[in-house]
């Protein structure tokens, strides 16, 4: 019974943080929200150190700091140096979302170490899906939802499979590794998104972004190699 309550806590936490994240993107710019997301690493690290007594070596700590700094540099744009950018509603909501995501990482890692990580991922996705269907039914939008699924079935299936696979591998990683290290390595998706943007969208990165991406990739590879 205690495990079931804990699983519902994880599901509720993920549902709330997801809604807040979507609201931050809706109200603010994605390029502003993205770098704030890196805050989840120190939040999850603080919780893991405080409540689980996790410790990492000095070398690991330096690599994690370099990784986070590199990821932040990849995300930074020129408008991030303007005061107005950081006091807009989207940025403030994104900060709340990042803190909640750090909490999510911690409780997912805690649950993955104590139970089956794949079951946890399946369970919280099931609860979130049921909650969303109830909401759509209450709003009378199930018809629109069905049409949207039919029109974008392939894209939705691709995103769904990849997203669930990512969470499953993340939970498996945290069942083996310290939460601090697993969370830090998982943030490498920011550098990957930059690489994909260059490859497929022909985006151009500034020097500090290229330097940050190189720093993050090297720090991530070294961190993974010395665990």
C-alpha positions as CSV (number, residue, x, y, z in Angstrom):
1,X,0.0,0.0,0.0
2,X,2.9,2.4,0.8
3,X,4.4,1.6,-2.6
4,X,1.1,2.4,-4.3
5,X,0.8,5.7,-2.5
6,X,4.4,6.6,-3.5
7,X,3.7,5.7,-7.2
8,X,0.6,8.0,-7.1
9,X,2.8,10.7,-5.6
10,X,5.3,10.3,-8.5
11,X,2.4,10.4,-11.1
12,X,0.8,13.5,-9.5
13,X,4.2,15.3,-9.4
14,X,4.9,14.6,-13.0
15,X,1.4,15.7,-14.1
16,X,1.7,19.0,-12.2
17,X,5.3,19.8,-13.4
18,X,4.3,19.0,-17.0
19,X,1.4,21.4,-16.9
20,X,3.6,24.1,-15.4
21,X,6.3,23.5,-18.0
22,X,3.7,23.8,-20.8
23,X,2.4,27.0,-19.3
24,X,5.9,28.4,-19.2
25,X,6.4,27.7,-22.9
26,X,3.0,29.1,-23.6
27,X,3.7,32.4,-21.8
28,X,7.4,32.7,-22.6
29,X,9.9,32.0,-25.2
30,X,11.3,28.4,-25.6
31,X,14.8,29.9,-25.9
32,X,14.3,31.5,-22.5
33,X,12.8,28.4,-20.8
34,X,15.5,26.0,-22.1
35,X,18.5,27.3,-20.2
36,X,16.5,27.6,-16.9
37,X,15.8,23.9,-17.1
38,X,19.4,23.2,-16.2
39,X,18.5,24.2,-12.6
40,X,16.9,20.8,-12.1
41,X,20.4,19.3,-11.7
42,X,21.4,21.3,-8.6
43,X,17.9,20.8,-7.2
44,X,18.0,17.0,-7.6
45,X,21.6,17.0,-6.3
46,X,20.7,18.9,-3.2
47,X,17.8,16.5,-2.5
48,X,19.9,13.4,-3.1
49,X,22.7,14.7,-0.8
50,X,20.3,15.9,1.9
51,X,17.9,12.9,2.1
52,X,19.9,10.0,0.7
53,X,23.4,11.0,1.8
54,X,24.8,10.7,-1.8
55,X,28.3,11.8,-2.2
56,X,30.4,12.3,-5.4
57,X,34.1,12.7,-5.6
58,X,35.8,16.0,-6.3
59,X,36.6,14.9,-9.8
60,X,33.0,14.0,-10.5
61,X,31.9,17.3,-9.0
62,X,34.2,19.3,-11.3
63,X,32.9,17.3,-14.4
64,X,29.3,17.9,-13.4
65,X,29.9,21.6,-13.0
66,X,31.6,21.8,-16.4
67,X,28.8,19.8,-17.9
68,X,26.1,22.1,-16.5
69,X,28.1,25.3,-17.4
70,X,28.5,24.0,-21.0
71,X,24.8,23.3,-21.3
72,X,23.9,26.7,-20.1
73,X,26.3,28.3,-22.6
74,X,24.7,26.3,-25.4
75,X,21.3,27.6,-24.5
76,X,22.3,31.3,-24.0
77,X,21.2,33.8,-26.6
78,X,22.0,37.5,-26.8
79,X,18.6,38.5,-25.3
80,X,19.4,36.4,-22.2
81,X,21.7,39.3,-21.1
82,X,18.8,41.7,-20.9
83,X,17.1,42.1,-17.5
84,X,13.6,42.1,-19.0
85,X,14.1,38.5,-20.2
86,X,14.5,37.1,-16.8
87,X,11.5,38.8,-15.1
88,X,8.9,37.9,-17.7
89,X,6.2,35.5,-16.7
90,X,7.4,32.7,-18.8
91,X,10.9,32.8,-17.2
92,X,9.4,32.8,-13.6
93,X,7.1,29.9,-14.4
94,X,10.0,28.0,-16.0
95,X,12.0,28.5,-12.8
96,X,9.2,26.8,-10.8
97,X,9.0,24.1,-13.5
98,X,12.8,23.4,-13.2
99,X,12.6,23.1,-9.4
100,X,9.7,20.7,-9.7
101,X,11.5,18.7,-12.4
102,X,14.5,18.4,-10.0
103,X,12.1,17.1,-7.4
104,X,10.7,14.6,-10.0
105,X,14.2,13.4,-10.8
106,X,14.8,12.8,-7.1
107,X,11.6,10.9,-6.4
108,X,11.9,8.9,-9.6
109,X,15.4,7.9,-8.7
110,X,14.3,7.1,-5.2
111,X,11.5,4.9,-6.5
112,X,13.7,3.3,-9.2
113,X,16.2,2.2,-6.5
114,X,13.5,0.7,-4.3
115,X,11.2,-0.8,-6.9
116,X,11.0,-1.8,-10.6
117,X,12.0,1.3,-12.6
118,X,10.1,0.2,-15.7
119,X,6.9,-0.3,-13.7
120,X,7.2,3.2,-12.2
121,X,7.5,4.8,-15.7
122,X,4.6,2.8,-17.0
123,X,2.4,3.7,-13.9
124,X,3.0,7.5,-13.9
125,X,2.4,7.7,-17.7
126,X,-0.8,5.7,-17.3
127,X,-2.1,8.0,-14.5
128,X,-1.2,11.1,-16.5
129,X,-2.9,9.7,-19.6
130,X,-6.1,8.9,-17.6
131,X,-6.1,12.4,-16.0
132,X,-5.7,14.0,-19.4
133,X,-8.6,11.9,-20.9
134,X,-10.9,12.8,-18.0
135,X,-10.0,16.5,-18.5
136,X,-10.7,16.3,-22.3
137,X,-14.0,14.5,-21.6
138,X,-15.0,17.2,-19.0
139,X,-14.2,19.9,-21.5
140,X,-16.0,18.1,-24.3
141,X,-12.9,17.9,-26.5
142,X,-12.6,14.2,-26.9
143,X,-13.9,14.5,-30.5
144,X,-11.2,17.0,-31.4
145,X,-8.6,14.8,-29.7
146,X,-9.6,11.8,-31.8
147,X,-9.4,13.8,-35.0
148,X,-6.0,15.2,-33.9
149,X,-4.7,11.7,-33.3
150,X,-5.9,10.5,-36.7
151,X,-4.3,13.4,-38.5
152,X,-1.0,13.2,-36.6
153,X,-0.9,9.5,-35.7
154,X,2.6,8.8,-37.0
155,X,4.2,11.8,-35.3
156,X,2.4,11.2,-32.0
157,X,3.4,7.6,-32.0
158,X,7.0,8.5,-32.7
159,X,7.1,11.1,-30.0
160,X,5.3,8.8,-27.5
161,X,7.7,5.8,-28.1
162,X,10.8,7.9,-27.9
163,X,9.7,9.9,-24.9
164,X,8.7,6.7,-23.0
165,X,11.9,5.0,-24.0
166,X,13.9,8.0,-22.7
167,X,12.1,7.9,-19.3
168,X,12.6,4.2,-19.1
169,X,16.3,4.3,-19.7
170,X,16.6,7.3,-17.3
171,X,14.9,5.4,-14.6
172,X,17.0,2.3,-15.2
173,X,20.2,4.5,-15.1
174,X,19.1,6.0,-11.7
175,X,18.5,2.5,-10.3
176,X,22.2,1.8,-10.9
177,X,24.0,5.2,-10.7
178,X,23.8,8.0,-8.1
179,X,20.9,10.3,-8.8
180,X,23.3,13.3,-9.2
181,X,25.3,11.7,-11.9
182,X,22.4,10.1,-13.8
183,X,20.5,13.5,-13.9
184,X,23.6,15.4,-15.0
185,X,24.3,13.0,-17.9
186,X,20.6,13.0,-18.9
187,X,20.8,16.8,-19.5
188,X,23.1,16.1,-22.5
189,X,19.9,16.3,-24.6
190,X,20.4,20.0,-24.7
191,X,23.7,19.6,-26.6
192,X,22.1,16.9,-28.8
193,X,19.3,19.3,-29.7
194,X,21.8,21.9,-30.7
195,X,23.6,19.4,-32.9
196,X,20.3,18.3,-34.5
197,X,19.4,22.0,-35.1
198,X,22.7,22.5,-36.9
199,X,22.3,19.3,-39.0
200,X,18.7,19.6,-40.0
201,X,17.7,23.2,-39.6
202,X,21.1,24.7,-40.7
203,X,21.2,26.7,-37.5
204,X,24.3,28.8,-36.7
205,X,25.8,28.8,-33.2
206,X,27.8,31.6,-31.7
207,X,31.3,31.0,-30.4
208,X,30.2,30.7,-26.8
209,X,27.6,28.2,-27.8
210,X,30.1,26.1,-29.7
211,X,32.5,26.3,-26.8
212,X,29.7,25.3,-24.4
213,X,28.6,22.4,-26.5
214,X,32.2,21.1,-26.8
215,X,32.7,21.5,-23.0
216,X,29.4,19.7,-22.2
217,X,30.1,16.8,-24.6
218,X,33.7,16.3,-23.4
219,X,32.7,16.6,-19.7
220,X,29.8,14.1,-20.3
221,X,32.0,11.6,-22.1
222,X,34.6,11.7,-19.4
223,X,32.0,11.6,-16.6
224,X,30.4,8.5,-18.2
225,X,33.9,6.9,-18.6
226,X,35.1,7.4,-15.0
227,X,31.9,6.3,-13.2
